[in-house]
Structures are given as C-alpha cells and as structure tokens.
C-alpha cells in the first residue's frame, strides 16, 4: 500500500534530516533522534530474575525498562483520501515528537521547535520525497499545552499527494 511505503520513505528521510542533531536522553547522555513508525516500541522489562516480587506487585516494573525512546519522532499515518477516480491520493502523516530536557529553565519546547523547523526547511526547499510523494500545504504544527517537565512534546501534520492511478480498461 502506498501509505506504508510513504511511511517507510519518510522515516528514512527523517534519519537524514536529523543526522548529527543530538539531544539529551533521560539517562543524561546525548542521543540521535530515534525514529519510530506508527507506535512507540513496547518497553521490555529487564531480566525478570532481577525484579523483586514486591516490585511486580506494586507496578514498579515499568520503571525497570531497557528501552528509553527519548528523543524521538513518531511517524504516524493518520488517514487519507481519494476524492474521485481521477484524483491523486492524499495521505495525512503526523510527526509526533518527544524530548527530554532536565534544565530548570524549561526550554525543551525550543528543541521541539528546532525539530519542526528542520523538517519544514527540508520540504520547503525540495517538496518531493523519493520522486513519488509531494508535500501539500498547509503544513501545521503544534506544541503541547500542559506542563510535563522534564518531557516536552509537539507535532506536525504533513499532507502528501501521491501519483493518481488511472483507469486502464478499454471502456474508460
């Protein structure tokens, strides 16, 4: 399906866009931006032998995970439309972004805005992805409204147009 190919191609392009752009992880180290498709990966508990029974009973096992997705961009296909038989398909893709910033100046939203700007600049300069998809306007973005220090969230909605499939029967 075209939407899943777009998702794969966009995820690969985001890796290029964010090459060398590093942000803090909750562990304190700098990390590349993690790119995920559709959903965040399911955290897995560390070795079950290391978990005490009372931690399992009290639900503390969630704090004992190996995977930490921050910083990340989630490439989520939300919906699409084919208006009529002669129209190209439009596909809406949401880029959901999450970062961690422990500084007390609470400036993690600036990291999100910088990420949004990098994506916008790429597609404003060259609006075609892989020679198959063309970005459409408006491009919309948002920042979270609620306080969630030290985690910050934002997102973009990108509308893509694909090539129209033309009817091939001899009666068309």
N, C-alpha and C positions, 0 to 999 in steps of 0.2 A: 504494500500500500504506500502511496506517495507520502502520506503524513509521517509514517515511521521512517522513511528514507530521509525526509526533511529533518526530523528529529536527530537522526544519526549524523547527518552532514552539519547541522547547526552545532551540535555538541563538539564535533571535531574542530569546527571553526572557532568556537569559544576557547578551546585549548590554545589555539594560535593567538587569539586576541589577548589573552591573559598571560602569555608566556613572559616570565620574568617579573610578573606582578605578584608580590608576596604579601600576605597579611598574617596576623597572629592567630595561632590555634589556642584553645583553652589551656593546653599544656605549656604555653609560653613561647614555643618555637615559632619561627616564621614558616609558612607553608605556601605552596602554589594553591591557586583556586581549584577546588575539586569540582568536577563537572559530573552531574548525575542526570539520568534520563527518567522522566515521569515521576519517580518517587525517590525519597532518600533511602539509602540502603538500611536494611534491618540490622540494628546493633546485635551483636552476639555476645553473650556473657563470656567472660574469660573462663579458663579451665574450671569446670564445676567442682573439682576437688579442692580448689582454693576458696570456695564460697562456704561460709558458715551457715548452718541451718537457720539460725535466727535472722540472718540477712535475707534469706529466701522468704521466710515467713513475714518479715516486715517490709518486703518490697524493695529492699535496698540493692538488690541485684542490678537494677537499672543503672546504678552509679558505677558498676564494675564492668564496663564495656571496653573492648579493644578499639572500636571504631569511633572516631570523632569527625564528623563531616565538615566542620568549620575550617576555613571559609569555603563557601560553596555557591554554585549556581545550579539550580534545578531547571532542566529544560522540559517543560510540560506542555504537551499538545492538549489544548482545551476543547476546540471544536473547529468545524469547517463548514463550508457552504459551496454548493454548485448551483448557481442561480437558475440556469437553464441549459439546454443541451449544447449551446454554442459558447457558453461561458467557461472561463478558466476556474479551477477550484481555488478558493481562498481558505487558508488554514491559519487559525489563531494559535500562537505559541506564547505561553507565559514563561518568562525567565524569573524565577524566584531566587532571591539572593539572601544569604545569611553570613554575617561576620561576627567575630568576637573581638571586643576592644575593652580591655580591663582598665584603661586610663580613667581617672576620675573626672577628666574634662568632658567626658561623654561625647566624643566626636566620632563614634563609629558610623553615624549616618553619613559622614563625609566619605568614608570608604565605599559605602553603597553608592553614593552619587558618582564617585570616580569610576566605579564599575559600570554604571549605567552610561556614563559619558563615553567610555571606551567602546562599548557595544554600539552606541549611536554613531560615533565617529566612523567606525568601520563601515556601517551600512549606509551612511550618508555619502561617503566617498565612493563606494562601489556597492550599489544596491542589489547586485546579483550574487547569489550564493551557488557555487558549483555549476554555474551555467544553466541551472534548472529552476531556480526559485528567485522571484523578485519581491523585494520588500515593498509594502504599500504604506501609505500614510492614512491616518495618524499613527505615530508611534507614541504610546502612552507609558508613563512610569509613575510609580508611587513609592512613598516611604511609609513605614509603619506609623500608626498614631499613638499606640500605647507605649509606655515605658517598659523596657525589658533589659535594662543594663545587667550585664555587660554584652548582651546579644542584641544585634541590630538586623533589621530585615527590610527588604524593599523588593520591587519587582518591575518588570517591563512587560507590556503586551505588544507583540510583533505580529503583524498581519502579512502573510506570504501569499503570493499568487503563483500558481503552477501553470504549466502549459495546458491548454484545453485539449481534450481528446475529441477528435472529430469522428462523426458517424461515417462508416465505411461501406454500408450496404449499397447496392446498385440503385435503390429507390430513393436515396437521400437527395 
